[in-house]
Amino acid sequence: MAQLYNGEWRDSAPAAEEVGEDGQFRRTESRFRDWISPEPGADYPAEAGRYRLWVAAVCPWASRTTAYRVLKGLEDVVAISWALPGIRSEGWVFSHDQFGNRVEGGFPLHRLYTAHDPHLTGKVTVPTLWDEQTGRIVNNESADIIRMLNSAFDAITGDRQDFCPESLRPRIDRWNEAIYPALNNGVYRAGFAKTQAAYDQAVAGVFAMLDQMETHLAAHRYLAGEWLTEADWRAFTTLVRFDVGYHGAFKCNRRAIEDYPALRNYLRELYQWEGVTSPVADTVLFDQIRRGYYELADKHGIVAVGPELDLATPHDRERLPGKGVWLKA
Ligand SMILES: N[C@@H](CCC(=O)N[C@@H](CS)C(=O)NCC(=O)O)C(=O)O
């Protein structure tokens, strides 16, 4: 994997190898974990127009943050830069730099990381939350970023939706802790496995989790019951990529989401969710997702044709009791 070594971008280096001797893929922990806060005197105070998200449409972790940006009505508050599609030797590449200047040949995200620290060693990942005022990276862990977006800017936007209410936290965390290793990251462990045993184990975990979710969602509108929460959005960004990406490119092909009656309707309901400023569906760029995964998986970069999905068709979830989104007092 390409990464920074003492501020230098190197295309491959065994030290950063994320595949162990047993052929298992292990994702490195994110390193920037600072927090935007509405508290007075915070290092990163909540201010409109100060922060920027650097994202890629193919990436499920980045997509958590792009979904929250529309869900919480933050389109005029937190700026966004979308990576140019395709895999490049420089990693994620953007059309403009951090000052808004167009860069001929593209601006690699690793430049942002060395602007933060010229001697940095580590991976360069999306999403990255950047502070334009100090020229520093605030955070590059999507799980943290969505918790921040859920509340940090509420006083600015007036939005009271709470996707992580205190009273539902234990349920949300329980689903997150189960779904992350088995499904969100499980599809990558299947797709990047270097041994049959590692693949077999990962793919078994993927489908055991989908089966468990199917059983739960047959009787409950959402993962945490009657309320739509963070657990649903973290599941969503993997589910929406499954049939067009993971099923073929990552060999997760025992079943498709379309084969699960409850999951397929649940996926439609989330996909059709109206954000405050734009629909969640606008943040899902199927063409880039499909291309992105096949480029990763196929050395010739051949993109599979199917399946054709129409997630805008009606769902049947109204038959289950649901209260929608929790509102803060
Ligand atoms: N734990 C991180 C993972 C982010 C991540 O791994 N993003 C991928 C794209 S899907 C990436 O940028 N990979 C580049 C690399 O591994 O060098 C998060 O959830 O934010």
The ligand as an SDF file (V2000), in Angstrom:
LIG
                    3D

 20 19  0  0  0  0  0  0  0  0999 V2000
  -11.3550    3.8250    9.6110 N   0  0  0  0  0  0  0  0  0  0  0  0
  -11.3430    4.7670    8.5180 C   0  0  0  0  0  0  0  0  0  0  0  0
  -11.0690    4.0350    7.2200 C   0  0  0  0  0  0  0  0  0  0  0  0
  -10.9510    4.9610    6.0380 C   0  0  0  0  0  0  0  0  0  0  0  0
  -10.3620    4.2250    4.8010 C   0  0  0  0  0  0  0  0  0  0  0  0
   -9.7020    3.1750    4.9470 O   0  0  0  0  0  0  0  0  0  0  0  0
  -10.6110    4.7700    3.5850 N   0  0  0  0  0  0  0  0  0  0  0  0
  -10.0760    4.1540    2.3950 C   0  0  0  0  0  0  0  0  0  0  0  0
  -10.9810    4.3760    1.2050 C   0  0  0  0  0  0  0  0  0  0  0  0
  -12.4390    3.3700    1.2340 S   0  0  0  0  0  0  0  0  0  0  0  0
   -8.7620    4.8160    2.0160 C   0  0  0  0  0  0  0  0  0  0  0  0
   -8.6810    6.0320    1.9430 O   0  0  0  0  0  0  0  0  0  0  0  0
   -7.7260    4.0080    1.7610 N   0  0  0  0  0  0  0  0  0  0  0  0
   -6.4420    4.4940    1.3270 C   0  0  0  0  0  0  0  0  0  0  0  0
   -5.3220    3.6210    1.8390 C   0  0  0  0  0  0  0  0  0  0  0  0
   -5.6320    2.6430    2.5480 O   0  0  0  0  0  0  0  0  0  0  0  0
   -4.1740    3.9080    1.5600 O   0  0  0  0  0  0  0  0  0  0  0  0
  -12.6770    5.4880    8.5020 C   0  0  0  0  0  0  0  0  0  0  0  0
  -13.7060    4.8560    8.7650 O   0  0  0  0  0  0  0  0  0  0  0  0
  -12.6850    6.6930    8.2610 O   0  0  0  0  0  0  0  0  0  0  0  0
  1  2  1  0
  2  3  1  0
  2 18  1  0
  3  4  1  0
  4  5  1  0
  5  6  2  0
  5  7  1  0
  7  8  1  0
  8  9  1  0
  8 11  1  0
  9 10  1  0
 11 12  2  0
 11 13  1  0
 13 14  1  0
 14 15  1  0
 15 16  2  0
 15 17  1  0
 18 19  2  0
 18 20  1  0
M  END
$$$$
